[in-house]
Amino acid sequence: MTSQLIENYRETAEIFHGDALCKQKSLELLEELNLPKGLLPLDEIFEVGYNRAIGFVWLRQKKKRNHVFKKIGTLVSYATEVTAFVENRRMKKLTGVKSKELFIWVTLSDIYIEDPNSGKITFKSSVGLGRSFPVSAFEVDEEK
């Protein structure tokens, strides 16, 4: 289904290929959206697409990746295809991202910063459960 969604919005999208360029473009996108640059710590990205007219973004990586955000002790899994509809400080209808809560994986559907002055970023699941964390936990320094 995700691949079909990408194909639907591909025609008028900006599309980039190659790991180095795709990583750069994903960081630029997060910066443009006023979201922390460490939010999408993907590896071996071979395609990034952005349909600005619709606000649809996709990232494709060679294999799924698990990443631990150490500052908050949370394990997040990124599928080979990650998609979202984006706007300032928000990713909605997110696909391909799961967070491990206790012993179960929770599919994330929305990520947003409601009030930039709060210093908090909120993650919501498709069933409406949400959790907020400090934005600083998702900055690029997190990976160093």
N, C-alpha and C positions, 0 to 999 in steps of 0.2 A: 504494500500500500504506500509506503514512504517513497519508493522509487517512482510510482505513478504520480504522486503529488509533485515530485521534482520535475518530471517530464511535463506536467501541466503548466508549470511556470517558467520553464527553461528558455523558451523562444526569445523573450525580451529581457533576459537576465544578463548581468555581468557575470562571466564565468572565468575562474582562474584555475590553473593547473600547476602541479609541482609542490612538494612539501614546503620548501622555504617561502615561496610566494604565497601559498595558502595560509601558512602560519602568520605571515605579515598581514595579509588581508583580514584574517579572523581577529587579530589584535586591533586593527584599524576599525573594524566593524564595532567591536565592543566599546572602543573609545568614542566612536560616533554616537552610539546609543547611550553613552554615559553609564556603562556597566563596567564592573571590575575586569581588568585584562586577564586575570587568572581563572575566569569562569569556565573557559573551554580549553582545558589542558590536553589537547588531542595530539596524537603522534601519527606520523606517516600519512598526513593528509594529502590526498591526490586531487581533490576538487572542492572548490568553494564557489557557491553561486549566490547572487543577490538580485532579486527582482525588486527594484526600488519602487516601481509603480504600485505593486501589491503589498510590499513590505515582507516578502517571503525570502528566507535565507536557508541554505543547506550547506552542510559540510560532510564530505565523505572521507573516511580513513580506511586504510587497508584491513585493520582488524579492530575489534572492540577494545576499549581500554578502561581499566579500573584505575581510579586515582583517589588517594586519601588526602583530604584537606586537613592537614595536621593541626592547625589552630583550633579547629572545632571537632576533630576526631571523627569525621564523617567520610565513609566510603561512597564514591559515586561511580557508576558505570556508564560509559558512553558507547553506544552501538556504532556499527560501521557507518550508519547514516544518521545524522542529527539534523532536524529541521525545526523551524519556528517562524511564526509571523512576528515581526519586530516593530517596535516604535520606541520613542525616547524612554529610557529607563525600564524597558519591558520586553520580555520574550513570552509570547503566548502560543497556545496550541502546540507546545513543544513536543517533539517525539524523539525517541532514542536516548533519553537520559533517565536513569534510575538512581535512587539513593537508598542505601541500606539503613533501615531503622530497626533496631534490636535484631531480630532474626529474619526479617522479611524485606524484600525489595519493593520499594514504592516508586511507581512511575510518576515523574514530575511533568506537569503540564503548563505551569506558569512560573516565571521568575520575574520579580519586579522590585523596584525601589520606589515606594510610595512617596516618601519625603526624604530628599537627599540630605537634609540637615539632621535626620535621625541617626545616620550612620548604619542603618539596617537594610538588609536585602531579604526579601521574603520568597520562599519556595512553596508552591502549592501542588497538590496531587490532583488527579482527575476527579477524585471523589470530594474535593474541597478541603481536605486537611492541609494545614499550612504550618510552616515553621520559619522563624526569622533568625538571622545570624548577623554578626558585624560584617560590613562590607570589607573591612580590612582582611578578613579571613580568605578572601578570594582575589587579593591583589597578586601581581606577578611575583613579588618577593616570596609568596607562599611556596613556590616550587624550588627555591634556592636552598 
